[in-house]
Amino acid sequence: MAAAEIDIKYVAHLARISITVDEESKLAAQLGGILGYIEKLKELDVTKVEPTAHAVPMVNVTRPDEVRPSLPHEDALRNAPKQAGGLFMVPKIVE
Protein backbone atom coordinates (compact mmCIF):
# COMPACT_ATOMS: atom_id res chain seq x y z
CA MET A 1 0.00 0.00 0.00
CA ALA A 2 1.50 3.30 -1.04
CA ALA A 3 1.44 6.33 1.23
CA ALA A 4 -0.99 8.05 -1.15
CA GLU A 5 -3.52 5.26 -0.56
CA ILE A 6 -3.59 5.72 3.22
CA ASP A 7 -6.74 7.42 4.45
CA ILE A 8 -5.32 9.18 7.51
CA LYS A 9 -8.70 10.54 8.60
CA TYR A 10 -10.11 7.01 8.61
CA VAL A 11 -7.13 5.67 10.58
CA ALA A 12 -7.49 8.51 13.10
CA HIS A 13 -11.18 7.71 13.41
CA LEU A 14 -10.40 4.05 14.11
CA ALA A 15 -7.84 5.11 16.73
CA ARG A 16 -10.40 7.52 18.18
CA ILE A 17 -8.07 10.51 17.98
CA SER A 18 -8.62 13.92 16.49
CA ILE A 19 -5.83 15.35 14.35
CA THR A 20 -5.14 18.67 12.70
CA VAL A 21 -4.33 19.15 9.02
CA ASP A 22 -0.62 19.52 9.90
CA GLU A 23 -0.69 16.32 11.92
CA GLU A 24 -2.53 14.59 9.10
CA SER A 25 0.28 15.23 6.60
CA LYS A 26 2.94 14.31 9.17
CA LEU A 27 1.18 11.03 10.02
CA ALA A 28 0.74 10.21 6.33
CA ALA A 29 4.51 10.49 5.84
CA GLN A 30 5.25 8.41 8.95
CA LEU A 31 2.79 5.66 7.99
CA GLY A 32 4.19 5.64 4.48
CA GLY A 33 7.67 5.10 5.95
CA ILE A 34 6.44 2.27 8.14
CA LEU A 35 4.77 0.57 5.19
CA GLY A 36 7.99 1.01 3.22
CA TYR A 37 9.90 -0.90 5.91
CA ILE A 38 7.29 -3.64 5.80
CA GLU A 39 7.78 -3.94 2.04
CA LYS A 40 11.54 -4.34 2.65
CA LEU A 41 10.87 -7.12 5.16
CA LYS A 42 8.85 -8.98 2.51
CA GLU A 43 12.08 -9.35 0.50
CA LEU A 44 13.71 -11.51 3.20
CA ASP A 45 14.04 -15.26 2.66
CA VAL A 46 12.35 -16.85 5.65
CA THR A 47 11.88 -20.35 4.22
CA LYS A 48 14.23 -21.89 6.81
CA VAL A 49 12.77 -19.99 9.78
CA GLU A 50 10.31 -21.93 11.92
CA PRO A 51 7.06 -20.12 12.66
CA THR A 52 6.58 -19.20 16.30
CA ALA A 53 3.68 -17.91 18.33
CA HIS A 54 5.96 -15.74 20.49
CA ALA A 55 9.32 -14.13 19.83
CA VAL A 56 10.64 -15.30 23.21
CA PRO A 57 9.85 -18.54 25.04
CA MET A 58 6.84 -18.26 27.33
CA VAL A 59 6.83 -19.94 30.73
CA ASN A 60 3.78 -20.46 32.89
CA VAL A 61 4.51 -18.67 36.16
CA THR A 62 1.55 -20.02 38.10
CA ARG A 63 2.01 -22.72 40.68
CA PRO A 64 0.79 -26.22 39.86
CA ASP A 65 -2.61 -27.20 41.25
CA GLU A 66 -2.43 -29.47 44.23
CA VAL A 67 -5.06 -30.74 46.62
CA ARG A 68 -4.66 -29.26 50.09
CA PRO A 69 -6.93 -29.14 53.12
CA SER A 70 -9.17 -26.09 53.11
CA LEU A 71 -10.08 -23.69 55.89
CA PRO A 72 -12.48 -25.33 58.38
CA HIS A 73 -16.05 -24.10 58.01
CA GLU A 74 -16.20 -22.71 61.55
CA ASP A 75 -12.96 -20.73 61.06
CA ALA A 76 -14.27 -19.24 57.81
CA LEU A 77 -17.44 -18.00 59.53
CA ARG A 78 -15.75 -16.88 62.76
CA ASN A 79 -15.35 -13.20 61.76
CA ALA A 80 -18.52 -12.92 59.69
CA PRO A 81 -20.65 -10.00 60.94
CA LYS A 82 -23.83 -11.99 60.24
CA GLN A 83 -24.38 -15.65 59.52
CA ALA A 84 -27.32 -18.01 59.29
CA GLY A 85 -27.53 -21.70 58.52
CA GLY A 86 -23.76 -21.95 58.13
CA LEU A 87 -23.69 -19.22 55.44
CA PHE A 88 -22.50 -15.63 55.26
CA MET A 89 -25.30 -13.06 55.46
CA VAL A 90 -24.69 -10.04 53.23
CA PRO A 91 -26.74 -6.90 52.64
CA LYS A 92 -29.21 -6.96 49.78
CA ILE A 93 -27.84 -4.92 46.87
CA VAL A 94 -30.71 -5.26 44.38
CA GLU A 95 -33.98 -3.57 45.23
C-alpha positions in Angstrom: 0.0 0.0 0.0 1.5 3.3 -1.0 1.4 6.3 1.2 -1.0 8.0 -1.1 -3.5 5.3 -0.6 -3.6 5.7 3.2 -6.7 7.4 4.5 -5.3 9.2 7.5 -8.7 10.5 8.6 -10.1 7.0 8.6 -7.1 5.7 10.6 -7.5 8.5 13.1 -11.2 7.7 13.4 -10.4 4.0 14.1 -7.8 5.1 16.7 -10.4 7.5 18.2 -8.1 10.5 18.0 -8.6 13.9 16.5 -5.8 15.3 14.3 -5.1 18.7 12.7 -4.3 19.2 9.0 -0.6 19.5 9.9 -0.7 16.3 11.9 -2.5 14.6 9.1 0.3 15.2 6.6 2.9 14.3 9.2 1.2 11.0 10.0 0.7 10.2 6.3 4.5 10.5 5.8 5.2 8.4 8.9 2.8 5.7 8.0 4.2 5.6 4.5 7.7 5.1 6.0 6.4 2.3 8.1 4.8 0.6 5.2 8.0 1.0 3.2 9.9 -0.9 5.9 7.3 -3.6 5.8 7.8 -3.9 2.0 11.5 -4.3 2.7 10.9 -7.1 5.2 8.9 -9.0 2.5 12.1 -9.3 0.5 13.7 -11.5 3.2 14.0 -15.3 2.7 12.3 -16.9 5.6 11.9 -20.3 4.2 14.2 -21.9 6.8 12.8 -20.0 9.8 10.3 -21.9 11.9 7.1 -20.1 12.7 6.6 -19.2 16.3 3.7 -17.9 18.3 6.0 -15.7 20.5 9.3 -14.1 19.8 10.6 -15.3 23.2 9.8 -18.5 25.0 6.8 -18.3 27.3 6.8 -19.9 30.7 3.8 -20.5 32.9 4.5 -18.7 36.2 1.6 -20.0 38.1 2.0 -22.7 40.7 0.8 -26.2 39.9 -2.6 -27.2 41.3 -2.4 -29.5 44.2 -5.1 -30.7 46.6 -4.7 -29.3 50.1 -6.9 -29.1 53.1 -9.2 -26.1 53.1 -10.1 -23.7 55.9 -12.5 -25.3 58.4 -16.1 -24.1 58.0 -16.2 -22.7 61.5 -13.0 -20.7 61.1 -14.3 -19.2 57.8 -17.4 -18.0 59.5 -15.7 -16.9 62.8 -15.3 -13.2 61.8 -18.5 -12.9 59.7 -20.7 -10.0 60.9 -23.8 -12.0 60.2 -24.4 -15.7 59.5 -27.3 -18.0 59.3 -27.5 -21.7 58.5 -23.8 -22.0 58.1 -23.7 -19.2 55.4 -22.5 -15.6 55.3 -25.3 -13.1 55.5 -24.7 -10.0 53.2 -26.7 -6.9 52.6 -29.2 -7.0 49.8 -27.8 -4.9 46.9 -30.7 -5.3 44.4 -34.0 -3.6 45.2 
